[in-house]
Amino acid sequence: NNPGLFAIGDTLFSGNQAVRFPGIPSFSPEMFMYIRSAAPSQYKSFNKGLQQLLDEGTVQMLRARNDMGEGAPILAAVGQLQFDVVQSRLENEYKAESTLEPLPYTIARWVTNGWE
């Protein structure tokens, strides 16, 4: 287990010829939830675990428009199982309990020319 060393899509190969694989498909999230540390004493391990899970691509993280990083992160996923995996791994691998708060959104889009 080498967190941060490998990413989804990385390949280990020891041959002489270059290997090319088709890209991994990316799907737009359809579920969104705030995630918070359930215990202030676990905040450091919660943040470390969440960052490593984000680096692995387990879920995506979004921020509310006016949130400069102080508010609860918004996790975005294709389905409920991804949220279950995040919570389970935070608890079992990082000893950090978390709470999830569902949001009513079902789609996310990039804003290219500002909010106004």
HUNORLIN-V681379 format. One record per residue. N is the residue number from 1. RES is the residue in one small letter. PSI is psi in degrees with one decimal (none if undefined). OMEGA is omega in degrees with one decimal (999 if undefined). D_LAST is the distance of its C-alpha to the last C-alpha in Angstrom with 1 decimal. Layout:
n=[N	N]
res=[RES	RES]
psi=[PSI	PSI]
omega=[OMEGA	OMEGA]
d_last=[D_LAST	D_LAST]
This chain:
n=[1	2	3	4	5	6	7	8	9	10	11	12	13	14	15	16	17	18	19	20	21	22	23	24	25	26	27	28	29	30	31	32	33	34	35	36	37	38	39	40	41	42	43	44	45	46	47	48	49	50	51	52	53	54	55	56	57	58	59	60	61	62	63	64	65	66	67	68	69	70	71	72	73	74	75	76	77	78	79	80	81	82	83	84	85	86	87	88	89	90	91	92	93	94	95	96	97	98	99	100	101	102	103	104	105	106	107	108	109	110	111	112	113	114	115	116]
res=[n	n	p	g	l	f	a	i	g	d	t	l	f	s	g	n	q	a	v	r	f	p	g	i	p	s	f	s	p	e	m	f	m	y	i	r	s	a	a	p	s	q	y	k	s	f	n	k	g	l	q	q	l	l	d	e	g	t	v	q	m	l	r	a	r	n	d	m	g	e	g	a	p	i	l	a	a	v	g	q	l	q	f	d	v	v	q	s	r	l	e	n	e	y	k	a	e	s	t	l	e	p	l	p	y	t	i	a	r	w	v	t	n	g	w	e]
psi=[110.9	81.4	132.5	-12.0	-42.0	150.4	164.9	130.8	-13.8	148.1	137.0	127.7	136.9	14.9	179.9	-23.3	146.9	143.4	134.3	133.6	150.8	154.1	157.1	129.8	147.7	130.6	145.2	136.7	149.6	-4.8	142.8	136.2	141.6	142.9	137.4	150.6	132.5	-19.1	124.3	-32.2	-15.6	9.9	-41.0	-46.2	-32.4	-49.8	-43.5	-46.8	-44.3	-42.4	-41.7	-37.2	-37.2	-41.0	-33.0	-15.1	18.7	-44.1	174.5	153.0	134.8	164.9	148.2	156.7	-43.6	8.0	118.7	18.4	-3.0	-23.1	174.7	134.9	151.5	122.8	140.8	132.4	165.8	-34.7	169.7	-34.7	-36.5	-39.9	-40.2	-40.5	-45.0	-50.3	-43.5	-45.2	-38.3	-44.5	-45.2	-36.0	-28.8	0.5	41.8	113.6	150.3	159.9	145.4	139.4	110.9	145.6	153.0	5.0	153.5	3.8	148.7	142.4	148.1	139.7	120.0	-26.1	30.4	174.4	-25.3	none]
omega=[-178.9	-178.3	177.5	-178.2	-179.6	177.4	177.2	179.1	177.8	-178.7	173.0	-175.6	-178.4	-180.0	-178.1	-176.4	177.9	180.0	177.7	176.7	174.5	-179.0	177.3	-178.8	178.0	-177.4	177.5	179.0	178.8	179.2	-176.3	179.2	167.8	173.2	-179.6	173.0	-178.6	-177.9	179.7	-178.6	-179.3	-172.2	-178.4	179.5	175.4	-179.7	179.6	-179.4	-179.6	179.7	179.4	177.0	175.8	178.2	178.8	-179.2	-179.5	176.1	173.1	175.7	176.8	174.6	173.9	-173.0	-176.8	-178.7	179.9	177.5	-179.1	-177.3	177.6	178.1	174.5	175.1	-179.9	-177.4	177.2	-177.6	-176.9	-177.7	179.3	177.3	178.4	178.8	179.5	-178.6	-179.6	-179.1	176.1	-177.3	-173.5	-177.0	-174.6	179.2	-177.9	177.2	-179.0	173.6	178.4	177.0	-178.1	175.0	-173.3	-175.1	178.0	-178.5	176.1	178.3	175.7	174.4	-174.2	-176.5	179.5	-174.7	-176.6	999]
d_last=[45.4	43.5	39.9	37.6	40.3	39.6	36.5	36.2	37.6	39.8	43.4	46.7	49.1	52.3	53.3	53.7	51.4	47.6	46.0	42.8	41.2	38.4	35.1	34.3	32.0	28.7	27.4	24.0	24.2	24.7	25.4	23.7	25.4	25.2	28.3	30.1	33.5	36.0	38.1	37.2	40.3	39.1	35.7	36.7	38.2	35.2	32.8	35.2	35.8	32.2	31.4	34.4	33.4	29.9	31.7	33.9	31.1	32.2	28.6	25.1	23.3	19.7	18.0	15.7	12.2	13.7	17.2	18.7	21.8	23.6	22.8	24.5	23.5	22.4	24.9	24.1	27.1	28.5	31.1	32.7	35.4	33.1	32.3	36.0	36.9	34.5	36.1	39.6	39.4	37.9	40.7	43.5	42.7	41.0	42.5	39.2	38.4	34.9	33.2	30.6	28.2	26.9	23.3	22.7	20.4	22.1	19.6	17.3	15.1	13.7	10.1	10.8	8.1	5.8	3.8	0.0]
